[in-house]
Amino acid sequence: VMSVFPRGALPAATTITATMQLNGPAGQATRIDFDFQPSMSFGKPVQLVLASSYLAGSGPYVLWYLNPNTGAWEKLDEQTPTGSLAVVFLLDHYSQYGVSR
């Protein structure tokens, strides 16, 4: 898992902390949750990149956002892996996300 920051995404040098948690053992997990801190908006979209084999199962990878106002998970995007190519989601801000399969 990695994030790719294009030039101009951040207004200044920033330290970002990412806490990640799988819902099962590596190779068997079907969901990973991310808590990126500090929460912030980006000047340009940032890529969240996952290997197509990172989560167990088949079917699309689904990106979820935890809405802090409602406490509910909201579906943002869905990507179907193609072979061994990475799955890429574009984020306009950092906060709490989940990716499931």
Secondary structure, 3 states (H helix, E strand, C coil): CEEECCCCCCCCCCCCEEEEEECCCCCCCCEEEEEEEEEEEEEEEEEEEECCCCCCCCCCEEEEEECCCCCCEEEEEEECCCCCCCEEEEEEEEEEEEEEC
